[in-house]
């Protein structure tokens, strides 16, 4: 889920943004992956220039493994070539935990690779990103876990977190019907060993302060996903279902739920905060 996150994203819109995303993956399998990401960021006007800060937490569970990531973000945005470019950094703490529970190893019940009881460990983590947004397109590159943290789990186990890179680019194509726009999107994710590419076609219908959207995402040799959602009163909610093309069955796909909130709010501005209905590009 964090694949779609760029530490520099907060500095581009200049608005407060908060969201929660939940993903239930490979449903139908015991110990299947589950992820939840909660993030909030806002502009800071206490300094000259366009500064933003944010906080977030990511929780990943798969089988007997649980990974949690608590992080802080800072970004600085500037006007450039008719758009806005933001550069961001991320500082966080990674927590990894192994809980064997009722794991039955059979004759290998003394295997040191599996602890006899729950063990966990922590490590400092760093990330960075750059994002450019124009009226008709945007592009960004982020690097997570750039210090490759090695987490000690008890006396005999270690958890290595490899650096992770994410490139994204998309466009905003207006049509003759001004209520409708098309937003193509591409994303490439890699840890320099394996990689995944997502190609998305998204359509938007905007009327007054309401926005309806939907589309399809294709990942070569991996999956096809359908999604739909709406934006109303600064609240965005969407649902998506990913179907794998590897033959594991359409009923064992991924459920993704997103809930976001945007508002003109800056706690460091003098005077009253002005609340307006806004349009956002996702």
N, C-alpha and C positions, 0 to 999 in steps of 0.2 A: 504494500500500500504506500509506503514511503517512496516508492519508485517515482511518484508523480510530484514529489515535493522538492522545491528549490529554495535554499536559504535566502536567496536574493529576492524572492517573490514579494515580500512584504513592502519593499521600497518602490514598487512600480505604481500601485493604485493610489497611494496617499490616503487611504481610508482604513478604518478599523475593520478587520476581517477575522471571524472566528468560524471554525468548522470542526465537525466530528465525522469520522468515516469508519465504517465497520465492514469487514470482509470475512465471510465464512466460506472457506475454500475446500474443494474436493469433498463436497457433502456426500454422505453415504459411506465414507471410510472412517474406521475407528482411529481416534487420535489425529483427525484432520487439522490442517492449519487454520488458525483464527487470528485475525489482526484487528486492532483498534488504534486509530490515530486521532488525537485531540490537539488542536493548535489554535492560538490566538496571536494576532500581531496588530500593531497600531503605529501611526506616525508620531514623531517626537518633535515638537516645535520649540523646545527649550534651547535648542542650538540653532545656529544659522545653517541653512541648507535643508535638504530633505532626508532626514534620518528616520529610521523605523526600528522597532524592537519587538520581539515576540517570545513566546514560550510554548512548549509543546511536550507531549508525552506519547510514546508509541509502545504498544504491548503486542508481542507476537507469541503465540503458543502453537506447538506442534509436538504431539506425542508427550514424552516426558521432559521436553525442553521448553523453557520460557525465557524470552528475552525482553527486557524493558529498557527504554531509552528516554531519559529526561534531558531536554535540551533548551538552550537559550539562543536566540538569533539576533543579529544586528545587521542592518543594511543601509547603504547610502545610495540615493538615486539622483540622477542629473538629467537635464535635457540634452538630447543629442540627435542631430539629423532629423528633426521633426518628430522625434519620439522621446522615450525615456529609457535610460539604462540604469540598472541597479547592480551593485556589487555587495554580496553578503557573506558573512561568516557565521559559523555555528560552533557552539561549545556545549558539550553535554557529558553525561555519565551513562555508561552502558552497564546494565546488570544482567548477568546470565545465570540461569538456574537449571539444574538437573534434578528431577524428582523421580526416582525409579518406581515409587509406589508399589504396586503389586506385580512388577515385572518378573516374569519367570524365565530364568536363563537355562533351566534344565541342568545338564551336567556341568555347565560353565558358570555356575553360580558364584565362583570365586574370581571371575574375570575382573582384573583391576580397571578395565576400561569402563565398567559400570559401577558406580558407587552403591554401597549398601543402604545409604540414607541420602536425604536431600542435601545438596551442596550448591553454593552460589558464590559469585565473585563480582567485583566492580572494576571498571577502568574508565579513565578519562577519554573522551572522543572528540574529534574535530571534523568540521565540514566547511565547504565554501561553495559559492555559486555566482554566476553572472547571468543576467536576464535583460533582454532588450525588447521593448514593446512599442510598436507603431500602430497607427490607426488601422492598417490593413494586414499586419503580420506581427509575429513575435518569435523569438528564438532564445534558448538558454542552455547553459551547461552547468551541471552541478557535480561535485565530488563529495561523497560521504565516507566517513571512516578513513580519512586520508592518512592518519597515523597508524593504521593497521593494528588496533589494540589487541593484545593477547591477554585474555582473562584467565586467572588461576582459579580453578574449581577444586577446592580441597587440596590434598597432597599429591594426587596422582592424575588429575584431569586438567586439561586446558581447553579453552575455546578461542579459536582464532577468527577474528573479524576482518575480512579482506576489504581493501578499498573498492568503492563502487562508483561508477560513473554513469551519468544520465544526460543524454542530449535530447532536447525537445524543440520542435518548431511547428508553427501553425499559422493559419491565415484567417482573415475575415472578409468574405466575398459578398458584397451587397448585390441584390438583384433589382430588377425593375420594380417589382413589388417591394416597397420600402419596409414592409412589415416582416419580410423574410430575409435571412442571411444564411450563408453556407460557411461552415468553419472546418476546413480540412486540418488534420493534425497528425504529426508523426513523432514517435519517440523511440530511441534506441538506448537500451540499458545493458551494461556489461561490467563484469569484474575482471576483465582481461583474460578470462578463461572461457566462460560461457557468455552468451549474449541473447537478447530478445528484442524484437522490433514490433511495435504496434502502429498500425495505420488506421486512422479514424476519419469517418465522414459524419459530420454533425450538422443538423439543421435547427434553426431558431425561428420562432414566430413570436414577435413582440407586438403587443397591443396595450396601449395606455401603460400602466405600471405592472403588467403581467407579461411573463415570458414563458413559453413552452418550448422544450427542446427534446431531441431524441437523435439516435444515430446507431452506427454499427462500427465495431472495431475488429480488425483482422490482424492476427499475429501469425506470420508464416510458420507452418509446421507445428503450430501450438493450439490455437483456439480461434473462435469467433464469439464476439460478445455483442449483445443488444442492450441499450440503455435508454431511459426516458426520465424526464423530470420537469419541474416548473419552478419559477421564481415569482414570489408574491410578497409585497410588503417587506422587502429587503431580505427575505428568507428564501433560500434555495434548497430544494430537496430532490434527490434523484435515486433511482434504483437501476441496477444493471445485473445481467446474468451472463456468465461466460461459459461457453460450451467448448470442451476440449475436442480436438480433431484426432486425438491419438487412439480412440477406440475405447475409452473407459466408460462411455455412456453419457448421454445428454443429461440424465438425472443426477449425475455426480459432478456437476459444475460448480462455479463460484457465484455466491450472492454478494453484491456490493451495495451498501447504502451510504448515502452522503447527505449531510445536513449542514448548511452554511448560513452565516449571517453577516451582512455588510451594513455599515452605517458611517455617516460623517461624524466622527467623534475624536477629539484630541484633548486629553486631560490636562495638557500643558498649555493650551491656548488660554488667553485672557478673555474674560467675559463668558457669556453663555455658549454652550455647545449648540450648533445648528444641525438639526436632524432633517435629512432629505431622503426622498426615494431616489435610488441610483440604479444605473445599468452597469452590469459587470460582464466581462468577457472571461469565460472559463475555457 
